[in-house]
Amino acid sequence: MAAASTSETGAAVPRLALILIAAISILWGLNWPAMKFVVGELDPWTFRVFSVYGAGLTLLLIARLTREPMAVPRGLRGRLALISFFAITCWHMLTAYGLGFVGGGRAAIVAFTMPVWAMLLSVAFLGERLDLRRVLALACGMGGIGFLVGSDFYTLGSSPVGTFLILAAAMCWGIGTVGVKAFDWRIGAIALSGWMMVIGGLPILVFWLVTVAPPDLSRLDGTGLLALGYVIFVALVFCFTAFLRIVTLLPAGIAAISTLVIPVVGVISSAILLGETVGTGEITALVLVLFALALVLLRPARSVASPK
């Protein structure tokens, strides 16, 4: 199921790959303050129903139009449902609630510990080797989390809650990543993502229909509506598709490394758009987490599965 990549030769990086890397670095980073705008005007359940199903149905439409294989083998449907619960249901709801407590920049830093958790889970469940490089990466990543949590505990309000919600979301993403990597799904990459969003969105949709009052869409002003459209069509549809294209143009390890600048953009854009402060703790955490991710991803990305 992994997208094909070029061989690791000394060939020049294609110009299209450079353009797409620059695009997803900026656009995925801007997704964090965009979500912060929407969560301020819509409750998390409504926000996620709109975004997950908007993106999921769009991806399935793209898969249909491009004639990708879409039929999930019967024996894999239960596994797909379980993996979708962790990767979609838990990830989207925990990040939505977490952003209600913690700034978008800090959330981006914590969320991008995702490959670290995928590394640990791949060792436990896929039998991958945990070498010194990966141990150092884990230590640096956890050190970054320590700086974030430490500063939150010394502030008034509920910031620690947001930090732990985003951290739990990152862990769930790791579970979903290892699950996706463990099986041969026998369907197209875009179709797999579309099915995961539609299936993983079902618990969100059911809870929303049963317990949430009809949303007051009048609260969603022009800025919020634009931000919601951004999350659906730019962050969840375009950026994912662009990343798949990058993987076809470059070795998987280089493609994975290209995402490391995303939390940097998340921090900077949140500071600019949301008026959040970037202090010593955030900068230290960012440096440690980026170093941790570089240690994990500079080698061929065997322990961290790219989205398929």
Sequence and secondary structure as in RCSB ss.txt:
>XXXX:A:sequence
MAAASTSETGAAVPRLALILIAAISILWGLNWPAMKFVVGELDPWTFRVFSVYGAGLTLLLIARLTREPMAVPRG
LRGRLALISFFAITCWHMLTAYGLGFVGGGRAAIVAFTMPVWAMLLSVAFLGERLDLRRVLALACGMGGIGFLVG
SDFYTLGSSPVGTFLILAAAMCWGIGTVGVKAFDWRIGAIALSGWMMVIGGLPILVFWLVTVAPPDLSRLDGTGL
LALGYVIFVALVFCFTAFLRIVTLLPAGIAAISTLVIPVVGVISSAILLGETVGTGEITALVLVLFALALVLLRP
ARSVASPK
>XXXX:A:secstr
       SSS    HHHHHHHHHHHHHHHHHHHHHHHHHTTS HHHHHHHHHHHHHHHHHHHHHHTT      GG
GHHHHHHHHIIIIIIHHHHHHHHTTTS HHHHHHHHTTHHHHHHHHHHHHH     HHHHHHHHHHHHHHHHHHH
HHHTSSSSHHHHHHHHHHHHHHHHHHHHHHHHS   S HHHHHHHHHHHHTHHHHHHHHHHS    GGG  HHHH
HHHHIIIIIIIIIHHHHHHHHHHHS HHHHHHGGGGHHHHHHHHHHHHH     HHHHHHHHHHHHHHHHHHSS 
SSSS    
